[in-house]
Amino acid sequence: MEPGKAEVRPISGTDADAVSRFLHTHLNPRVSVDAWNAILAPPWNGEAPNHGFQLVVDSDIVGAYVAVYSEREVDGVPRRFCNLAAFCVREDHRAQSFRLVRAILAQRDFEFTDFSPSGNVVALNRRLGFQELDTATRVVPNLPRLPHRGLTVTDDVAVIDGILSGRDAQVFRDHRDAPAARHIVATAGGAYCYLVVRRDRRKRLPLFATPLYAGGSTELLRSSWPHLASHLLLRQGALATLAERRILGFDVPHGYALRTPRAKMLLSKAVAPEAVDYLYSELTLLEW
């Protein structure tokens, strides 16, 4: 390679610290280097061809597009997913940004998701064929409720581990140690509902809970929602929930609809938008 010329390279495990320092310095200094490292070392099993791609000039990183990989079953068919997790290129090399995009999307036999694209990336993704998921969201206040006889709500991971079954149990095992994933289960009458949520910021305030996945009984989830919301308020300090109907399976009453919910995107010919949740992604690995 000619001196001073940028080279696109895969991000390997040995590059993790350097890439994390780059993202801390140039993308979001509020996120520590250790926290950035979490998206380069997901806790679930599965083969990953790389951790994304980096743009390097004379051994210095000037850009990175971090990817998070997983293998999931969709409608009974195993699928390989590549989640586009963090994208940053130094301003003096911004003209070469598309080289990183092209390197990631050139990988064959993957379904691609992007759950936190910025404004410019949303427009680029549209041109590349990504479709936007239905992210219609209601901001719902989490109000305190007294305990209800016959209904138990818990975030004790040891208790949760003994309740869940099937796919929900696998989701829990894979995300139990994911830094940004919080697990809540409600049980009543022999049924359970299961939520994976994250803490989110709006207007710089980290006071919102965002459901990433809902499992178990949708009917129990609906009927026990006031007590789940109370748990989010009293146990996790979330004043409101950013509730997507597509994830929960129903419209949470009260609150108000966001005019412009944040975009989440999918590039796939095999996976329908309604089959996509937000697991196995940076949303479960990183709070910012």
KOLBAKE-582311 format. One record per residue (C-alpha): residue number from 1; residue in one letter; chain; x, y, z. Coordinates in nm, 3 decimals, m for minus. Each point is the difference from the previous one (the first is absolute). Example, Ala and Ser with C-alpha at 12.3 -4.5 7.8 and 13.67 -1.06 7.14 Angstrom:
BEGIN
<r num="1" residu="A" chaine="A" X="1.230" Y="m0.450" Z="0.780"/>
<r num="2" residu="S" chaine="A" X="0.137" Y="0.344" Z="m0.066"/>
END
This chain:
BEGIN
<r num="1" residu="M" chaine="A" X="0.000" Y="0.000" Z="0.000"/>
<r num="2" residu="E" chaine="A" X="0.126" Y="0.347" Z="m0.086"/>
<r num="3" residu="P" chaine="A" X="0.097" Y="0.215" Z="0.302"/>
<r num="4" residu="G" chaine="A" X="m0.289" Y="0.223" Z="0.101"/>
<r num="5" residu="K" chaine="A" X="m0.261" Y="m0.199" Z="m0.193"/>
<r num="6" residu="A" chaine="A" X="m0.299" Y="m0.134" Z="0.190"/>
<r num="7" residu="E" chaine="A" X="m0.049" Y="m0.376" Z="0.012"/>
<r num="8" residu="V" chaine="A" X="m0.320" Y="m0.184" Z="0.091"/>
<r num="9" residu="R" chaine="A" X="0.067" Y="m0.289" Z="0.240"/>
<r num="10" residu="P" chaine="A" X="m0.223" Y="m0.237" Z="0.197"/>
<r num="11" residu="I" chaine="A" X="m0.016" Y="0.071" Z="0.373"/>
<r num="12" residu="S" chaine="A" X="0.144" Y="m0.298" Z="0.187"/>
<r num="13" residu="G" chaine="A" X="m0.003" Y="m0.078" Z="0.370"/>
<r num="14" residu="T" chaine="A" X="0.348" Y="0.146" Z="0.036"/>
<r num="15" residu="D" chaine="A" X="m0.126" Y="0.332" Z="m0.142"/>
<r num="16" residu="A" chaine="A" X="m0.276" Y="0.036" Z="0.260"/>
<r num="17" residu="D" chaine="A" X="0.180" Y="0.232" Z="0.242"/>
<r num="18" residu="A" chaine="A" X="0.126" Y="0.231" Z="m0.274"/>
<r num="19" residu="V" chaine="A" X="m0.342" Y="0.018" Z="m0.168"/>
<r num="20" residu="S" chaine="A" X="m0.168" Y="0.064" Z="0.336"/>
<r num="21" residu="R" chaine="A" X="0.239" Y="0.286" Z="0.075"/>
<r num="22" residu="F" chaine="A" X="m0.071" Y="0.144" Z="m0.345"/>
<r num="23" residu="L" chaine="A" X="m0.377" Y="m0.012" Z="0.057"/>
<r num="24" residu="H" chaine="A" X="0.038" Y="0.150" Z="0.348"/>
<r num="25" residu="T" chaine="A" X="0.204" Y="0.289" Z="m0.140"/>
<r num="26" residu="H" chaine="A" X="m0.183" Y="0.069" Z="m0.326"/>
<r num="27" residu="L" chaine="A" X="m0.357" Y="m0.133" Z="0.032"/>
<r num="28" residu="N" chaine="A" X="m0.120" Y="0.030" Z="0.361"/>
<r num="29" residu="P" chaine="A" X="0.239" Y="0.093" Z="0.283"/>
<r num="30" residu="R" chaine="A" X="m0.282" Y="m0.052" Z="0.252"/>
<r num="31" residu="V" chaine="A" X="0.035" Y="m0.375" Z="m0.067"/>
<r num="32" residu="S" chaine="A" X="0.311" Y="m0.147" Z="0.163"/>
<r num="33" residu="V" chaine="A" X="0.256" Y="m0.207" Z="m0.187"/>
<r num="34" residu="D" chaine="A" X="m0.105" Y="m0.305" Z="0.202"/>
<r num="35" residu="A" chaine="A" X="m0.363" Y="0.056" Z="m0.094"/>
<r num="36" residu="W" chaine="A" X="0.090" Y="0.027" Z="m0.369"/>
<r num="37" residu="N" chaine="A" X="0.188" Y="m0.326" Z="0.038"/>
<r num="38" residu="A" chaine="A" X="m0.327" Y="m0.173" Z="0.089"/>
<r num="39" residu="I" chaine="A" X="m0.135" Y="0.022" Z="m0.354"/>
<r num="40" residu="L" chaine="A" X="0.319" Y="m0.164" Z="m0.123"/>
<r num="41" residu="A" chaine="A" X="m0.045" Y="m0.297" Z="0.237"/>
<r num="42" residu="P" chaine="A" X="m0.369" Y="m0.107" Z="0.007"/>
<r num="43" residu="P" chaine="A" X="m0.084" Y="m0.260" Z="0.269"/>
<r num="44" residu="W" chaine="A" X="m0.194" Y="m0.235" Z="m0.231"/>
<r num="45" residu="N" chaine="A" X="0.149" Y="m0.289" Z="m0.194"/>
<r num="46" residu="G" chaine="A" X="0.040" Y="0.001" Z="m0.376"/>
<r num="47" residu="E" chaine="A" X="0.265" Y="0.038" Z="m0.264"/>
<r num="48" residu="A" chaine="A" X="0.086" Y="0.352" Z="m0.111"/>
<r num="49" residu="P" chaine="A" X="0.216" Y="0.061" Z="m0.307"/>
<r num="50" residu="N" chaine="A" X="0.124" Y="0.327" Z="0.152"/>
<r num="51" residu="H" chaine="A" X="m0.123" Y="0.283" Z="0.225"/>
<r num="52" residu="G" chaine="A" X="m0.060" Y="0.233" Z="m0.292"/>
<r num="53" residu="F" chaine="A" X="0.252" Y="0.196" Z="m0.205"/>
<r num="54" residu="Q" chaine="A" X="0.247" Y="0.280" Z="0.068"/>
<r num="55" residu="L" chaine="A" X="0.163" Y="0.265" Z="m0.213"/>
<r num="56" residu="V" chaine="A" X="0.373" Y="0.019" Z="0.075"/>
<r num="57" residu="V" chaine="A" X="0.268" Y="0.247" Z="m0.110"/>
<r num="58" residu="D" chaine="A" X="0.361" Y="m0.085" Z="0.092"/>
<r num="59" residu="S" chaine="A" X="m0.120" Y="m0.216" Z="0.293"/>
<r num="60" residu="D" chaine="A" X="m0.234" Y="0.277" Z="0.129"/>
<r num="61" residu="I" chaine="A" X="m0.375" Y="m0.067" Z="0.007"/>
<r num="62" residu="V" chaine="A" X="m0.189" Y="0.279" Z="m0.178"/>
<r num="63" residu="G" chaine="A" X="m0.336" Y="m0.176" Z="m0.030"/>
<r num="64" residu="A" chaine="A" X="m0.192" Y="m0.301" Z="0.127"/>
<r num="65" residu="Y" chaine="A" X="m0.329" Y="m0.172" Z="m0.070"/>
<r num="66" residu="V" chaine="A" X="m0.061" Y="m0.250" Z="0.280"/>
<r num="67" residu="A" chaine="A" X="m0.226" Y="m0.299" Z="m0.066"/>
<r num="68" residu="V" chaine="A" X="m0.166" Y="m0.244" Z="0.240"/>
<r num="69" residu="Y" chaine="A" X="m0.072" Y="m0.350" Z="m0.134"/>
<r num="70" residu="S" chaine="A" X="m0.249" Y="m0.266" Z="0.105"/>
<r num="71" residu="E" chaine="A" X="m0.168" Y="m0.314" Z="m0.124"/>
<r num="72" residu="R" chaine="A" X="m0.377" Y="m0.017" Z="0.053"/>
<r num="73" residu="E" chaine="A" X="m0.291" Y="m0.214" Z="m0.106"/>
<r num="74" residu="V" chaine="A" X="m0.272" Y="0.187" Z="m0.188"/>
<r num="75" residu="D" chaine="A" X="m0.317" Y="m0.192" Z="m0.087"/>
<r num="76" residu="G" chaine="A" X="0.188" Y="m0.323" Z="0.055"/>
<r num="77" residu="V" chaine="A" X="0.290" Y="0.094" Z="m0.229"/>
<r num="78" residu="P" chaine="A" X="0.351" Y="0.083" Z="0.133"/>
<r num="79" residu="R" chaine="A" X="0.109" Y="0.349" Z="m0.105"/>
<r num="80" residu="R" chaine="A" X="0.329" Y="0.184" Z="0.042"/>
<r num="81" residu="F" chaine="A" X="m0.034" Y="0.364" Z="0.107"/>
<r num="82" residu="C" chaine="A" X="0.245" Y="0.286" Z="m0.022"/>
<r num="83" residu="N" chaine="A" X="m0.103" Y="0.294" Z="0.216"/>
<r num="84" residu="L" chaine="A" X="0.160" Y="0.333" Z="m0.094"/>
<r num="85" residu="A" chaine="A" X="0.088" Y="0.127" Z="0.344"/>
<r num="86" residu="A" chaine="A" X="0.222" Y="0.312" Z="m0.007"/>
<r num="87" residu="F" chaine="A" X="0.124" Y="0.209" Z="m0.293"/>
<r num="88" residu="C" chaine="A" X="0.259" Y="0.276" Z="0.028"/>
<r num="89" residu="V" chaine="A" X="0.253" Y="0.149" Z="m0.244"/>
<r num="90" residu="R" chaine="A" X="0.229" Y="0.290" Z="0.079"/>
<r num="91" residu="E" chaine="A" X="m0.103" Y="0.317" Z="m0.181"/>
<r num="92" residu="D" chaine="A" X="0.322" Y="0.021" Z="m0.201"/>
<r num="93" residu="H" chaine="A" X="m0.075" Y="m0.347" Z="m0.145"/>
<r num="94" residu="R" chaine="A" X="m0.381" Y="0.032" Z="m0.023"/>
<r num="95" residu="A" chaine="A" X="0.013" Y="m0.031" Z="m0.379"/>
<r num="96" residu="Q" chaine="A" X="0.109" Y="m0.364" Z="0.041"/>
<r num="97" residu="S" chaine="A" X="m0.287" Y="m0.098" Z="0.231"/>
<r num="98" residu="F" chaine="A" X="m0.179" Y="m0.199" Z="m0.266"/>
<r num="99" residu="R" chaine="A" X="0.294" Y="m0.239" Z="m0.028"/>
<r num="100" residu="L" chaine="A" X="m0.086" Y="m0.130" Z="0.347"/>
<r num="101" residu="V" chaine="A" X="m0.369" Y="m0.034" Z="m0.087"/>
<r num="102" residu="R" chaine="A" X="0.085" Y="m0.187" Z="m0.317"/>
<r num="103" residu="A" chaine="A" X="0.234" Y="m0.238" Z="0.186"/>
<r num="104" residu="I" chaine="A" X="m0.268" Y="m0.097" Z="0.254"/>
<r num="105" residu="L" chaine="A" X="m0.283" Y="m0.040" Z="m0.249"/>
<r num="106" residu="A" chaine="A" X="0.218" Y="m0.201" Z="m0.241"/>
<r num="107" residu="Q" chaine="A" X="m0.011" Y="m0.289" Z="0.247"/>
<r num="108" residu="R" chaine="A" X="m0.226" Y="m0.269" Z="m0.139"/>
<r num="109" residu="D" chaine="A" X="m0.278" Y="m0.201" Z="0.165"/>
<r num="110" residu="F" chaine="A" X="m0.079" Y="0.253" Z="0.273"/>
<r num="111" residu="E" chaine="A" X="m0.315" Y="0.191" Z="0.090"/>
<r num="112" residu="F" chaine="A" X="0.095" Y="0.356" Z="0.096"/>
<r num="113" residu="T" chaine="A" X="m0.157" Y="0.215" Z="0.271"/>
<r num="114" residu="D" chaine="A" X="0.072" Y="0.355" Z="0.112"/>
<r num="115" residu="F" chaine="A" X="m0.178" Y="0.103" Z="0.321"/>
<r num="116" residu="S" chaine="A" X="0.167" Y="0.334" Z="0.077"/>
<r num="117" residu="P" chaine="A" X="0.079" Y="0.175" Z="m0.330"/>
<r num="118" residu="S" chaine="A" X="0.063" Y="0.374" Z="0.005"/>
<r num="119" residu="G" chaine="A" X="m0.180" Y="0.234" Z="m0.239"/>
<r num="120" residu="N" chaine="A" X="0.260" Y="m0.022" Z="m0.275"/>
<r num="121" residu="V" chaine="A" X="0.028" Y="m0.377" Z="0.033"/>
<r num="122" residu="V" chaine="A" X="m0.379" Y="m0.040" Z="m0.025"/>
<r num="123" residu="A" chaine="A" X="0.005" Y="0.169" Z="m0.339"/>
<r num="124" residu="L" chaine="A" X="0.298" Y="m0.209" Z="m0.114"/>
<r num="125" residu="N" chaine="A" X="m0.166" Y="m0.322" Z="0.116"/>
<r num="126" residu="R" chaine="A" X="m0.313" Y="0.084" Z="m0.197"/>
<r num="127" residu="R" chaine="A" X="0.206" Y="0.038" Z="m0.316"/>
<r num="128" residu="L" chaine="A" X="0.162" Y="m0.336" Z="0.070"/>
<r num="129" residu="G" chaine="A" X="m0.336" Y="m0.177" Z="0.021"/>
<r num="130" residu="F" chaine="A" X="m0.062" Y="m0.010" Z="0.376"/>
<r num="131" residu="Q" chaine="A" X="m0.365" Y="0.021" Z="0.104"/>
<r num="132" residu="E" chaine="A" X="m0.116" Y="0.183" Z="0.310"/>
<r num="133" residu="L" chaine="A" X="m0.171" Y="m0.202" Z="0.270"/>
<r num="134" residu="D" chaine="A" X="m0.328" Y="0.119" Z="0.144"/>
<r num="135" residu="T" chaine="A" X="0.126" Y="0.174" Z="0.314"/>
<r num="136" residu="A" chaine="A" X="m0.324" Y="0.177" Z="0.094"/>
<r num="137" residu="T" chaine="A" X="0.062" Y="0.082" Z="0.366"/>
<r num="138" residu="R" chaine="A" X="m0.204" Y="0.129" Z="0.291"/>
<r num="139" residu="V" chaine="A" X="0.164" Y="0.177" Z="0.292"/>
<r num="140" residu="V" chaine="A" X="m0.185" Y="m0.144" Z="0.299"/>
<r num="141" residu="P" chaine="A" X="0.054" Y="0.118" Z="0.359"/>
<r num="142" residu="N" chaine="A" X="0.100" Y="m0.268" Z="0.248"/>
<r num="143" residu="L" chaine="A" X="m0.228" Y="0.047" Z="0.300"/>
<r num="144" residu="P" chaine="A" X="0.026" Y="m0.170" Z="0.341"/>
<r num="145" residu="R" chaine="A" X="m0.240" Y="m0.284" Z="0.078"/>
<r num="146" residu="L" chaine="A" X="m0.060" Y="m0.207" Z="0.310"/>
<r num="147" residu="P" chaine="A" X="0.076" Y="m0.373" Z="m0.034"/>
<r num="148" residu="H" chaine="A" X="m0.281" Y="m0.207" Z="m0.148"/>
<r num="149" residu="R" chaine="A" X="m0.099" Y="m0.327" Z="0.162"/>
<r num="150" residu="G" chaine="A" X="0.088" Y="m0.294" Z="m0.222"/>
<r num="151" residu="L" chaine="A" X="0.244" Y="0.200" Z="m0.215"/>
<r num="152" residu="T" chaine="A" X="0.376" Y="m0.008" Z="0.058"/>
<r num="153" residu="V" chaine="A" X="0.247" Y="0.229" Z="m0.177"/>
<r num="154" residu="T" chaine="A" X="0.373" Y="m0.069" Z="0.035"/>
<r num="155" residu="D" chaine="A" X="0.336" Y="0.099" Z="m0.144"/>
<r num="156" residu="D" chaine="A" X="0.190" Y="m0.259" Z="0.205"/>
<r num="157" residu="V" chaine="A" X="0.201" Y="m0.185" Z="m0.265"/>
<r num="158" residu="A" chaine="A" X="0.021" Y="m0.317" Z="0.210"/>
<r num="159" residu="V" chaine="A" X="m0.380" Y="m0.010" Z="0.024"/>
<r num="160" residu="I" chaine="A" X="m0.046" Y="0.089" Z="m0.367"/>
<r num="161" residu="D" chaine="A" X="0.234" Y="m0.279" Z="m0.104"/>
<r num="162" residu="G" chaine="A" X="m0.235" Y="m0.253" Z="0.157"/>
<r num="163" residu="I" chaine="A" X="m0.316" Y="0.139" Z="m0.164"/>
<r num="164" residu="L" chaine="A" X="0.076" Y="0.045" Z="m0.367"/>
<r num="165" residu="S" chaine="A" X="m0.021" Y="m0.275" Z="m0.260"/>
<r num="166" residu="G" chaine="A" X="0.071" Y="m0.057" Z="m0.368"/>
<r num="167" residu="R" chaine="A" X="0.110" Y="0.299" Z="m0.203"/>
<r num="168" residu="D" chaine="A" X="m0.039" Y="0.235" Z="0.297"/>
<r num="169" residu="A" chaine="A" X="0.243" Y="m0.209" Z="0.205"/>
<r num="170" residu="Q" chaine="A" X="0.256" Y="0.018" Z="m0.281"/>
<r num="171" residu="V" chaine="A" X="m0.044" Y="0.377" Z="m0.031"/>
<r num="172" residu="F" chaine="A" X="0.054" Y="0.036" Z="0.374"/>
<r num="173" residu="R" chaine="A" X="0.313" Y="m0.218" Z="0.004"/>
<r num="174" residu="D" chaine="A" X="0.148" Y="0.191" Z="m0.294"/>
<r num="175" residu="H" chaine="A" X="m0.074" Y="0.344" Z="0.149"/>
<r num="176" residu="R" chaine="A" X="0.035" Y="m0.061" Z="0.373"/>
<r num="177" residu="D" chaine="A" X="0.346" Y="0.160" Z="m0.008"/>
<r num="178" residu="A" chaine="A" X="m0.073" Y="0.258" Z="m0.270"/>
<r num="179" residu="P" chaine="A" X="0.082" Y="0.333" Z="0.171"/>
<r num="180" residu="A" chaine="A" X="m0.299" Y="0.199" Z="m0.128"/>
<r num="181" residu="A" chaine="A" X="m0.267" Y="m0.272" Z="0.022"/>
<r num="182" residu="R" chaine="A" X="m0.234" Y="m0.002" Z="0.301"/>
<r num="183" residu="H" chaine="A" X="m0.232" Y="m0.295" Z="0.058"/>
<r num="184" residu="I" chaine="A" X="m0.347" Y="0.006" Z="0.157"/>
<r num="185" residu="V" chaine="A" X="m0.251" Y="m0.283" Z="0.037"/>
<r num="186" residu="A" chaine="A" X="m0.359" Y="0.008" Z="0.122"/>
<r num="187" residu="T" chaine="A" X="m0.179" Y="m0.322" Z="0.100"/>
<r num="188" residu="A" chaine="A" X="m0.365" Y="m0.070" Z="0.074"/>
<r num="189" residu="G" chaine="A" X="m0.224" Y="m0.306" Z="m0.020"/>
<r num="190" residu="G" chaine="A" X="0.275" Y="m0.226" Z="m0.134"/>
<r num="191" residu="A" chaine="A" X="0.088" Y="0.237" Z="m0.289"/>
<r num="192" residu="Y" chaine="A" X="0.289" Y="0.243" Z="m0.039"/>
<r num="193" residu="C" chaine="A" X="0.094" Y="0.300" Z="m0.211"/>
<r num="194" residu="Y" chaine="A" X="0.359" Y="0.103" Z="m0.057"/>
<r num="195" residu="L" chaine="A" X="0.149" Y="0.338" Z="m0.089"/>
<r num="196" residu="V" chaine="A" X="0.351" Y="0.097" Z="m0.099"/>
<r num="197" residu="V" chaine="A" X="0.039" Y="0.377" Z="0.033"/>
<r num="198" residu="R" chaine="A" X="0.278" Y="0.257" Z="m0.019"/>
<r num="199" residu="R" chaine="A" X="0.048" Y="0.344" Z="0.155"/>
<r num="200" residu="D" chaine="A" X="m0.017" Y="0.279" Z="m0.258"/>
<r num="201" residu="R" chaine="A" X="0.065" Y="0.372" Z="m0.011"/>
<r num="202" residu="R" chaine="A" X="m0.228" Y="0.268" Z="m0.137"/>
<r num="203" residu="K" chaine="A" X="0.109" Y="0.364" Z="0.018"/>
<r num="204" residu="R" chaine="A" X="0.311" Y="m0.129" Z="0.184"/>
<r num="205" residu="L" chaine="A" X="m0.210" Y="m0.149" Z="0.280"/>
<r num="206" residu="P" chaine="A" X="0.057" Y="m0.375" Z="0.064"/>
<r num="207" residu="L" chaine="A" X="m0.350" Y="m0.045" Z="0.139"/>
<r num="208" residu="F" chaine="A" X="m0.171" Y="m0.217" Z="m0.260"/>
<r num="209" residu="A" chaine="A" X="m0.046" Y="m0.375" Z="m0.038"/>
<r num="210" residu="T" chaine="A" X="m0.013" Y="m0.151" Z="m0.349"/>
<r num="211" residu="P" chaine="A" X="m0.130" Y="m0.357" Z="m0.045"/>
<r num="212" residu="L" chaine="A" X="0.222" Y="m0.196" Z="m0.239"/>
<r num="213" residu="Y" chaine="A" X="m0.178" Y="m0.336" Z="0.018"/>
<r num="214" residu="A" chaine="A" X="m0.324" Y="m0.140" Z="0.139"/>
<r num="215" residu="G" chaine="A" X="m0.051" Y="m0.372" Z="0.064"/>
<r num="216" residu="G" chaine="A" X="m0.249" Y="m0.226" Z="0.167"/>
<r num="217" residu="S" chaine="A" X="m0.369" Y="0.093" Z="0.022"/>
<r num="218" residu="T" chaine="A" X="m0.100" Y="0.319" Z="m0.183"/>
<r num="219" residu="E" chaine="A" X="m0.330" Y="0.002" Z="0.189"/>
<r num="220" residu="L" chaine="A" X="0.179" Y="m0.010" Z="0.336"/>
<r num="221" residu="L" chaine="A" X="0.239" Y="0.269" Z="m0.120"/>
<r num="222" residu="R" chaine="A" X="m0.295" Y="0.221" Z="m0.088"/>
<r num="223" residu="S" chaine="A" X="m0.192" Y="m0.059" Z="0.325"/>
<r num="224" residu="S" chaine="A" X="0.306" Y="0.034" Z="0.224"/>
<r num="225" residu="W" chaine="A" X="0.142" Y="0.305" Z="m0.178"/>
<r num="226" residu="P" chaine="A" X="m0.085" Y="0.249" Z="0.280"/>
<r num="227" residu="H" chaine="A" X="0.197" Y="m0.213" Z="0.248"/>
<r num="228" residu="L" chaine="A" X="0.290" Y="m0.050" Z="m0.242"/>
<r num="229" residu="A" chaine="A" X="0.009" Y="0.378" Z="m0.053"/>
<r num="230" residu="S" chaine="A" X="m0.003" Y="0.051" Z="0.377"/>
<r num="231" residu="H" chaine="A" X="0.296" Y="m0.239" Z="0.026"/>
<r num="232" residu="L" chaine="A" X="0.187" Y="0.198" Z="m0.266"/>
<r num="233" residu="L" chaine="A" X="m0.061" Y="0.318" Z="0.198"/>
<r num="234" residu="L" chaine="A" X="0.072" Y="m0.122" Z="0.352"/>
<r num="235" residu="R" chaine="A" X="0.274" Y="m0.256" Z="m0.067"/>
<r num="236" residu="Q" chaine="A" X="0.174" Y="0.144" Z="m0.305"/>
<r num="237" residu="G" chaine="A" X="m0.069" Y="0.371" Z="0.024"/>
<r num="238" residu="A" chaine="A" X="m0.167" Y="0.028" Z="m0.341"/>
<r num="239" residu="L" chaine="A" X="m0.259" Y="0.278" Z="0.004"/>
<r num="240" residu="A" chaine="A" X="m0.153" Y="m0.106" Z="m0.333"/>
<r num="241" residu="T" chaine="A" X="0.004" Y="m0.282" Z="m0.253"/>
<r num="242" residu="L" chaine="A" X="0.061" Y="0.042" Z="m0.373"/>
<r num="243" residu="A" chaine="A" X="m0.253" Y="m0.266" Z="m0.100"/>
<r num="244" residu="E" chaine="A" X="m0.007" Y="m0.140" Z="m0.354"/>
<r num="245" residu="R" chaine="A" X="m0.312" Y="m0.192" Z="m0.096"/>
<r num="246" residu="R" chaine="A" X="0.208" Y="m0.214" Z="m0.238"/>
<r num="247" residu="I" chaine="A" X="0.209" Y="m0.131" Z="0.289"/>
<r num="248" residu="L" chaine="A" X="m0.266" Y="m0.023" Z="0.274"/>
<r num="249" residu="G" chaine="A" X="m0.284" Y="m0.127" Z="m0.219"/>
<r num="250" residu="F" chaine="A" X="m0.252" Y="0.262" Z="0.118"/>
<r num="251" residu="D" chaine="A" X="m0.043" Y="0.373" Z="0.050"/>
<r num="252" residu="V" chaine="A" X="0.077" Y="0.108" Z="0.354"/>
<r num="253" residu="P" chaine="A" X="m0.276" Y="0.240" Z="0.113"/>
<r num="254" residu="H" chaine="A" X="0.059" Y="0.360" Z="0.104"/>
<r num="255" residu="G" chaine="A" X="0.310" Y="0.199" Z="m0.083"/>
<r num="256" residu="Y" chaine="A" X="0.050" Y="0.153" Z="m0.343"/>
<r num="257" residu="A" chaine="A" X="0.132" Y="m0.110" Z="m0.338"/>
<r num="258" residu="L" chaine="A" X="0.344" Y="0.118" Z="m0.106"/>
<r num="259" residu="R" chaine="A" X="m0.016" Y="0.206" Z="m0.319"/>
<r num="260" residu="T" chaine="A" X="0.338" Y="m0.118" Z="m0.125"/>
<r num="261" residu="P" chaine="A" X="0.109" Y="m0.327" Z="0.164"/>
<r num="262" residu="R" chaine="A" X="0.360" Y="m0.098" Z="m0.062"/>
<r num="263" residu="A" chaine="A" X="0.062" Y="m0.206" Z="m0.311"/>
<r num="264" residu="K" chaine="A" X="0.087" Y="m0.369" Z="0.012"/>
<r num="265" residu="M" chaine="A" X="0.081" Y="m0.175" Z="m0.328"/>
<r num="266" residu="L" chaine="A" X="0.027" Y="m0.340" Z="m0.168"/>
<r num="267" residu="L" chaine="A" X="0.167" Y="m0.123" Z="m0.318"/>
<r num="268" residu="S" chaine="A" X="m0.121" Y="m0.350" Z="m0.081"/>
<r num="269" residu="K" chaine="A" X="m0.180" Y="m0.192" Z="m0.272"/>
<r num="270" residu="A" chaine="A" X="m0.078" Y="m0.291" Z="0.233"/>
<r num="271" residu="V" chaine="A" X="m0.110" Y="0.153" Z="0.331"/>
<r num="272" residu="A" chaine="A" X="m0.323" Y="0.196" Z="0.036"/>
<r num="273" residu="P" chaine="A" X="0.005" Y="0.322" Z="0.206"/>
<r num="274" residu="E" chaine="A" X="m0.253" Y="m0.137" Z="0.248"/>
<r num="275" residu="A" chaine="A" X="0.242" Y="m0.282" Z="0.090"/>
<r num="276" residu="V" chaine="A" X="0.269" Y="0.244" Z="0.119"/>
<r num="277" residu="D" chaine="A" X="0.054" Y="0.093" Z="0.365"/>
<r num="278" residu="Y" chaine="A" X="0.293" Y="0.194" Z="0.145"/>
<r num="279" residu="L" chaine="A" X="0.196" Y="m0.280" Z="0.165"/>
<r num="280" residu="Y" chaine="A" X="0.355" Y="m0.106" Z="m0.089"/>
<r num="281" residu="S" chaine="A" X="0.089" Y="0.361" Z="m0.076"/>
<r num="282" residu="E" chaine="A" X="0.176" Y="0.304" Z="0.142"/>
<r num="283" residu="L" chaine="A" X="m0.329" Y="0.091" Z="0.171"/>
<r num="284" residu="T" chaine="A" X="0.059" Y="m0.288" Z="0.243"/>
<r num="285" residu="L" chaine="A" X="0.373" Y="0.063" Z="0.036"/>
<r num="286" residu="L" chaine="A" X="0.049" Y="0.374" Z="0.037"/>
<r num="287" residu="E" chaine="A" X="m0.167" Y="0.287" Z="0.183"/>
<r num="288" residu="W" chaine="A" X="0.075" Y="0.349" Z="m0.125"/>
END
